[in-house]
Amino acid sequence: MKNILITGSAGFIGFHYSNYLLKRKFKVVGIDNINNYYDKKIKYDRLNILKKFKNFKFFKIDILNYKKLNNLVNKYKIQIIVHLAAQAGVRFSISNPKNYISNNIDGFLNILEVSKKNNIKHLVYASSSSIYGMNKKIPFSEKHSASHPISIYAASKRSNELMAHVYSTLFNLPTTGLRFFTVYGPWGRPDMSLFKFVHLNSQNKKIDIYNYGNHTRDFTYIDDAIDIVFKIMKKIPKKSAVKKMSEHESKVPWRIYNISSSRPQKLKLFINEIESQLGKKFRYNKLPLQKGDVEKTSGSMNLTSNKIGFKPKRKLKYGINQFIKWYKSYYKK
Ligand SMILES: NC(=O)c1ccc[n+]([C@@H]2O[C@H](COP(=O)([O-])OP(=O)(O)OC[C@H]3O[C@@H](n4cnc5c(N)ncnc54)[C@H](O)[C@@H]3O)[C@@H](O)[C@H]2O)c1
């Protein structure tokens, strides 16, 4: 089995996906620049788990360093790239837009160039549900247009999809974009709601609830997300398989898929479930809608289930339970 490159392997999804592949005896080369967007300790602790596998090699490389990236891909004869490294987070992008242009746009261009140069068989990369922006038609479908983003983060991810289309066309590079909908679970991101809420609750601190709790989110459990990514990775898009061009399909080897639970939940209910599992009420700061935040995310999984053949299985109650168990053991609470 050839080496698979996972970018962002010290990150939340990159760690889980690397772990999944390593358990199945794949050879994984991981890279990450270990940025300080959130506590680096979690990133190093994730890596320590991966480093126990002899099939895992890790390099602290920034995707903005084209030369190092290209040498690595060449040296390890990489055939598949799963690109998960990025500056994540909608809210951070309001005050730090340049981070997103460099890491997510310039960085992605390097990934495309390296893929072209090394004849990569399949480039799978993370997009985001945030690209649906101002769309009102629910559930969000890949068939809808996505031309009204409301954050630089979303615009950077939508640009990645369009840039991938160019390389799939000009260089016949097979690419698939993953539109993740709020992925959560053990080893999750400290800037995301479940982690933040549980953490603040354990410190008896108030939590900020935006949009007065009236948000709806399609929370996707990490194991479901990973199962789908694996199936997508193996399904290499083919040229000319599609006769009719549409928002989500093209004559060139380029595809995009939603990755959601397709069970959207009101934030209030999500919070109630966490409270009941922790056995402790939250204290709230109820705040208006934050700039850049989409009010409702709900992703259709029709295309993904039809083409990829997988339906998400894990329920929110189970996912929250798994996260709390992990949190308590990690922080010894
Ligand atoms: N978690 C979610 O709910 C979610 C939702 C939508 C999209 N996504 C996307 O999925 C991908 C993975 O997200 P995540 O939640 O694991 O985030 P994460 O922040 O935990 O992981 C990203 C990793 O990439 C690394 N990185 C950032 N810039 C880099 C660079 N220039 N060079 C090398 N490494 C770099 C970071 O250090 C981090 O470890 C990202 O592209 C993110 O935008 C995630």
The ligand as a MOL file (V3000), in Angstrom:
LIG
                    3D

  0  0  0     0  0            999 V3000
M  V30 BEGIN CTAB
M  V30 COUNTS 44 48 0 0 0
M  V30 BEGIN ATOM
M  V30 1 N -14.1750 20.6590 12.6220 0
M  V30 2 C -15.1600 21.1380 11.8770 0
M  V30 3 O -16.3150 21.1600 12.2890 0
M  V30 4 C -14.9200 21.6370 10.4770 0
M  V30 5 C -16.0230 22.1300 9.7510 0
M  V30 6 C -15.8260 22.5760 8.4450 0
M  V30 7 C -14.5730 22.5060 7.8650 0
M  V30 8 N -13.5100 22.0370 8.5910 0 CHG=1
M  V30 9 C -12.2050 21.9960 7.9220 0
M  V30 10 O -11.6360 20.7090 8.1260 0
M  V30 11 C -10.2140 20.8120 8.2490 0
M  V30 12 C -9.7640 20.2210 9.5680 0
M  V30 13 O -10.3860 20.9430 10.6160 0
M  V30 14 P -10.1110 20.6510 12.1450 0
M  V30 15 O -11.3880 20.8670 12.8590 0
M  V30 16 O -9.3780 19.3750 12.2910 0 CHG=-1
M  V30 17 O -9.1480 21.8920 12.4990 0
M  V30 18 P -7.7780 21.9340 13.3150 0
M  V30 19 O -7.4510 23.3690 13.4960 0
M  V30 20 O -7.8840 21.0910 14.5360 0
M  V30 21 O -6.7460 21.2600 12.3190 0
M  V30 22 C -6.0570 21.9530 11.3110 0
M  V30 23 C -4.5730 21.6870 11.4910 0
M  V30 24 O -3.8840 22.3170 10.4090 0
M  V30 25 C -2.6880 22.8750 10.9050 0
M  V30 26 N -2.2840 23.9590 9.9950 0
M  V30 27 C -2.8890 25.1670 9.8360 0
M  V30 28 N -2.2260 25.9040 8.9290 0
M  V30 29 C -1.1900 25.1400 8.4800 0
M  V30 30 C -0.1470 25.3400 7.5420 0
M  V30 31 N -0.0060 26.5090 6.9020 0
M  V30 32 N 0.7460 24.3470 7.3330 0
M  V30 33 C 0.6420 23.1680 7.9960 0
M  V30 34 N -0.3210 22.9260 8.9180 0
M  V30 35 C -1.2310 23.9010 9.1620 0
M  V30 36 C -3.0140 23.3460 12.3090 0
M  V30 37 O -1.8570 23.4300 13.1390 0
M  V30 38 C -4.0080 22.2770 12.7870 0
M  V30 39 O -3.3530 21.2790 13.5540 0
M  V30 40 C -9.8930 22.2920 8.0920 0
M  V30 41 O -9.6150 22.5430 6.7410 0
M  V30 42 C -11.1970 22.9800 8.4860 0
M  V30 43 O -11.3150 24.2450 7.9030 0
M  V30 44 C -13.6550 21.6030 9.8760 0
M  V30 END ATOM
M  V30 BEGIN BOND
M  V30 1 1 1 2
M  V30 2 2 2 3
M  V30 3 1 2 4
M  V30 4 1 4 5
M  V30 5 2 4 44
M  V30 6 2 5 6
M  V30 7 1 6 7
M  V30 8 2 7 8
M  V30 9 1 8 9
M  V30 10 1 8 44
M  V30 11 1 9 10
M  V30 12 1 9 42
M  V30 13 1 10 11
M  V30 14 1 11 12
M  V30 15 1 11 40
M  V30 16 1 12 13
M  V30 17 1 13 14
M  V30 18 2 14 15
M  V30 19 1 14 16
M  V30 20 1 14 17
M  V30 21 1 17 18
M  V30 22 2 18 19
M  V30 23 1 18 20
M  V30 24 1 18 21
M  V30 25 1 21 22
M  V30 26 1 22 23
M  V30 27 1 23 24
M  V30 28 1 23 38
M  V30 29 1 24 25
M  V30 30 1 25 26
M  V30 31 1 25 36
M  V30 32 1 26 27
M  V30 33 1 26 35
M  V30 34 2 27 28
M  V30 35 1 28 29
M  V30 36 1 29 30
M  V30 37 2 29 35
M  V30 38 1 30 31
M  V30 39 2 30 32
M  V30 40 1 32 33
M  V30 41 2 33 34
M  V30 42 1 34 35
M  V30 43 1 36 37
M  V30 44 1 36 38
M  V30 45 1 38 39
M  V30 46 1 40 41
M  V30 47 1 40 42
M  V30 48 1 42 43
M  V30 END BOND
M  V30 END CTAB
M  END
